[in-house]
């Protein structure tokens, strides 16, 4: 038997409304608020799960 690495991803997503002068400014504001823990993503924001086994090259086999 061989060992395989399996990557498990659980994306979380939240949409917020930000008042700003431009899309770039809105993104910057949202990023700062996220860093400041104003927006906290948790299990309620779960959007699914994927499992991936990366393809190994012939050299790795």
DSSP file (Angstrom, degrees, kcal/mol; ACC not computed):
  #  RESIDUE AA STRUCTURE BP1 BP2  ACC     N-H-->O    O-->H-N    N-H-->O    O-->H-N    TCO  KAPPA ALPHA  PHI   PSI    X-CA   Y-CA   Z-CA
    1    1 A X              0   0    0      0, 0.0     2,-0.3     0, 0.0     0, 0.0   0.000 360.0 360.0 360.0 152.0    0.0    0.0    0.0
    2    2 A X        -     0   0    0      2,-0.0     2,-0.4     0, 0.0     0, 0.0  -0.807 360.0-119.5-112.6 155.6    1.1    3.6   -0.6
    3    3 A X        -     0   0    0     -2,-0.3     2,-0.4     2,-0.0     0, 0.0  -0.787  30.0-167.8 -91.2 138.5    0.5    6.7    1.4
    4    4 A X        -     0   0    0     -2,-0.4     2,-0.5     2,-0.0    49,-0.0  -0.979  18.4-133.4-127.3 140.3   -1.5    9.5   -0.2
    5    5 A X        -     0   0    0     -2,-0.4    49,-0.5    49,-0.1     2,-0.5  -0.817  22.3-166.0 -90.0 129.5   -2.0   13.1    0.8
    6    6 A X  E     -A   53   0A   0     -2,-0.5     2,-0.5    47,-0.2    47,-0.2  -0.975   9.6-146.2-119.1 122.2   -5.6   14.2    0.6
    7    7 A X  E     -A   52   0A   0     45,-3.1    45,-2.3    -2,-0.5     2,-0.5  -0.761  10.9-162.4 -90.5 129.7   -6.4   17.9    0.8
    8    8 A X  E     -A   51   0A   0     -2,-0.5     2,-0.4    43,-0.2    43,-0.2  -0.956   6.9-171.3-113.3 123.9   -9.6   18.8    2.5
    9    9 A X  E     -A   50   0A   0     41,-2.2    41,-1.9    -2,-0.5     2,-0.5  -0.954  11.9-175.5-118.0 133.8  -11.1   22.3    1.9
   10   10 A X        -     0   0    0     -2,-0.4    39,-0.2    39,-0.2     2,-0.1  -0.832  18.7-155.8-124.3  90.6  -14.0   23.8    3.8
   11   11 A X        -     0   0    0     -2,-0.5    36,-2.6    37,-0.4     2,-0.4  -0.434   6.7-164.9 -71.3 139.7  -14.8   27.2    2.2
   12   12 A X  B     -B   46   0B   0     34,-0.2     2,-0.3    -2,-0.1    34,-0.2  -0.929   9.4-174.6-116.4 146.3  -16.6   29.8    4.3
   13   13 A X        +     0   0    0     32,-2.0     2,-0.3    -2,-0.4    -2,-0.0  -1.000  12.3 176.1-146.7 143.4  -18.2   32.8    2.8
   14   14 A X        -     0   0    0     -2,-0.3     2,-0.5    27,-0.1    27,-0.0  -0.991  17.3-148.8-143.3 136.4  -19.9   36.0    3.9
   15   15 A X        -     0   0    0     -2,-0.3     2,-0.3     2,-0.0    -2,-0.0  -0.935  21.1-177.0-107.4 129.4  -21.1   38.9    1.9
   16   16 A X        -     0   0    0     -2,-0.5     2,-0.5    23,-0.0    14,-0.1  -0.883  24.3-126.7-123.6 155.0  -21.1   42.3    3.6
   17   17 A X        -     0   0    0     -2,-0.3     2,-0.4    13,-0.0    -2,-0.0  -0.898  28.2-175.4-102.9 128.4  -22.2   45.8    2.6
   18   18 A X        -     0   0    0     -2,-0.5     2,-0.5     2,-0.0     8,-0.1  -0.987  21.3-138.3-127.7 129.9  -19.6   48.5    2.8
   19   19 A X        +     0   0    0     -2,-0.4     2,-0.3     7,-0.1     3,-0.0  -0.773  45.9 140.3 -86.2 125.0  -20.1   52.2    2.1
   20   20 A X        -     0   0    0     -2,-0.5     3,-0.1     1,-0.1    -2,-0.0  -0.961  62.5-112.5-157.6 169.3  -17.2   53.6    0.2
   21   21 A X  S    S+     0   0    0     -2,-0.3     2,-0.3     1,-0.1    -1,-0.1   0.708  98.4   5.6 -80.7 -22.9  -16.1   55.9   -2.6
   22   22 A X  S  > S-     0   0    0      1,-0.1     4,-2.4    -3,-0.0     5,-0.1  -0.959  76.0-103.9-153.9 166.9  -14.9   53.0   -4.9
   23   23 A X  H  > S+     0   0    0     -2,-0.3     4,-2.5     1,-0.2     5,-0.2   0.890 121.1  53.7 -62.5 -39.2  -14.8   49.2   -5.1
   24   24 A X  H  > S+     0   0    0      1,-0.2     4,-2.2     2,-0.2    -1,-0.2   0.907 110.0  46.4 -62.7 -41.9  -11.1   49.3   -4.2
   25   25 A X  H  > S+     0   0    0      2,-0.2     4,-2.6     1,-0.2    -1,-0.2   0.901 110.5  53.3 -67.6 -39.9  -11.8   51.3   -1.1
   26   26 A X  H  X S+     0   0    0     -4,-2.4     4,-2.6     1,-0.2    -2,-0.2   0.912 109.7  48.6 -60.8 -42.6  -14.7   49.0   -0.2
   27   27 A X  H  X S+     0   0    0     -4,-2.5     4,-2.8     2,-0.2    -1,-0.2   0.928 111.2  49.8 -62.7 -44.7  -12.4   46.0   -0.4
   28   28 A X  H  X S+     0   0    0     -4,-2.2     4,-2.3     2,-0.2    -2,-0.2   0.900 112.0  48.1 -61.7 -41.5   -9.8   47.7    1.7
   29   29 A X  H  X S+     0   0    0     -4,-2.6     4,-2.6     2,-0.2    -1,-0.2   0.934 112.5  48.3 -64.2 -46.1  -12.4   48.6    4.4
   30   30 A X  H  X S+     0   0    0     -4,-2.6     4,-2.3     1,-0.2    -2,-0.2   0.906 111.2  50.8 -62.1 -42.3  -13.8   45.0    4.4
   31   31 A X  H  X S+     0   0    0     -4,-2.8     4,-2.6     2,-0.2    -1,-0.2   0.920 111.8  47.2 -61.4 -44.1  -10.2   43.6    4.7
   32   32 A X  H  X S+     0   0    0     -4,-2.3     4,-2.1     1,-0.2    -2,-0.2   0.913 111.6  50.0 -65.4 -42.0   -9.4   45.8    7.6
   33   33 A X  H  <>S+     0   0    0     -4,-2.6     5,-3.1     2,-0.2     6,-0.7   0.887 110.7  50.6 -63.2 -37.8  -12.7   45.0    9.3
   34   34 A X  H ><5S+     0   0    0     -4,-2.3     3,-1.7     1,-0.2    -2,-0.2   0.941 110.8  48.1 -63.7 -46.9  -12.0   41.3    8.8
   35   35 A X  H 3<5S+     0   0    0     -4,-2.6    -2,-0.2     1,-0.3    -1,-0.2   0.830 110.5  52.5 -61.8 -32.2   -8.5   41.7   10.3
   36   36 A X  T 3<5S-     0   0    0     -4,-2.1    -1,-0.3    -5,-0.2    -2,-0.2   0.341 117.6-115.7 -85.2   6.1  -10.0   43.7   13.2
   37   37 A X  T < 5S+     0   0    0     -3,-1.7    -3,-0.2     2,-0.2    -2,-0.1   0.739  79.4 128.3  64.4  26.2  -12.5   40.8   13.8
   38   38 A X  S   <S+     0   0    0     -5,-3.1     2,-0.5     1,-0.2    -4,-0.2   0.885  76.7  43.4 -71.2 -39.5  -15.5   42.9   12.9
   39   39 A X  S    S-     0   0    0     -6,-0.7     2,-0.5    -9,-0.2    -1,-0.2  -0.936  75.8-177.9-106.7 122.7  -16.5   40.1   10.5
   40   40 A X        -     0   0    0     -2,-0.5     2,-0.4    -3,-0.1    -6,-0.0  -0.973  13.9-151.0-124.9 118.3  -16.1   36.6   11.9
   41   41 A X        +     0   0    0     -2,-0.5     2,-0.2   -29,-0.1   -27,-0.1  -0.722  28.4 157.8 -88.2 134.8  -16.8   33.6    9.7
   42   42 A X    >   -     0   0    0     -2,-0.4     3,-2.5     4,-0.0     4,-0.1  -0.657  59.6 -59.6-139.2-165.8  -18.0   30.5   11.5
   43   43 A X  G >  S+     0   0    0      1,-0.3     3,-1.4    -2,-0.2    -2,-0.0   0.748 124.9  66.8 -57.3 -25.9  -19.9   27.2   10.8
   44   44 A X  G 3  S+     0   0    0      1,-0.3    -1,-0.3     3,-0.0    -3,-0.0   0.687  99.4  52.8 -68.0 -16.3  -23.0   29.3    9.8
   45   45 A X  G <  S+     0   0    0     -3,-2.5   -32,-2.0   -31,-0.0    -1,-0.3   0.231  78.1 136.7-102.5  11.8  -21.0   30.5    6.8
   46   46 A X  B <   -B   12   0B   0     -3,-1.4   -34,-0.2   -34,-0.2     3,-0.1  -0.380  28.5-178.9 -63.4 132.4  -20.0   26.9    5.6
   47   47 A X        -     0   0    0    -36,-2.6     2,-0.2     1,-0.4   -35,-0.1   0.265  51.3 -70.4-120.3  10.2  -20.4   26.6    1.8
   48   48 A X        -     0   0    0    -37,-0.3    -1,-0.4     2,-0.0   -37,-0.4  -0.737  44.7 -99.2 131.0-178.6  -19.4   22.9    1.2
   49   49 A X        -     0   0    0     -2,-0.2     2,-0.4   -39,-0.2   -39,-0.2  -0.998  21.6-165.6-144.0 145.1  -16.3   20.6    1.3
   50   50 A X  E     -A    9   0A   0    -41,-1.9   -41,-2.2    -2,-0.3     2,-0.4  -0.974   7.1-154.7-130.0 148.1  -14.0   19.2   -1.4
   51   51 A X  E     -A    8   0A   0     -2,-0.4     2,-0.4   -43,-0.2   -43,-0.2  -0.989  17.0-177.4-121.6 128.7  -11.5   16.4   -1.2
   52   52 A X  E     -A    7   0A   0    -45,-2.3   -45,-3.1    -2,-0.4     2,-0.7  -0.990  20.5-162.4-132.8 131.5   -8.5   16.4   -3.6
   53   53 A X  E     -A    6   0A   0     -2,-0.4   -47,-0.2   -47,-0.2     3,-0.1  -0.944  33.6-128.1-107.0 109.2   -5.7   13.9   -4.1
   54   54 A X        -     0   0    0     -2,-0.7     2,-0.3   -49,-0.5   -49,-0.1  -0.225  25.6-105.8 -57.8 144.0   -3.0   15.8   -6.0
   55   55 A X        -     0   0    0      1,-0.0     2,-0.4     0, 0.0    -1,-0.1  -0.551  34.4-140.6 -71.4 129.9   -1.8   14.1   -9.1
   56   56 A X        -     0   0    0     -2,-0.3     2,-0.1    -3,-0.1    -1,-0.0  -0.739  13.9-122.9 -93.9 140.9    1.7   12.6   -8.6
   57   57 A X    >>  -     0   0    0     -2,-0.4     3,-1.0     1,-0.1     4,-0.7  -0.346  27.2-107.0 -75.5 162.8    4.3   12.9  -11.3
   58   58 A X  G >4 S+     0   0    0      1,-0.3     3,-0.9     2,-0.2    -1,-0.1   0.848 121.6  59.4 -56.4 -35.1    5.9    9.7  -12.7
   59   59 A X  G 34 S+     0   0    0      1,-0.2    -1,-0.3     2,-0.1    -3,-0.0   0.819 104.2  49.7 -64.4 -32.2    9.1   10.8  -10.8
   60   60 A X  G <4        0   0    0     -3,-1.0    -1,-0.2     1,-0.2    -2,-0.2   0.567 360.0 360.0 -84.4  -9.8    7.2   10.6   -7.5
   61   61 A X    <<        0   0    0     -3,-0.9    -1,-0.2    -4,-0.7    -2,-0.1   0.474 360.0 360.0 -85.2 360.0    5.7    7.1   -8.1
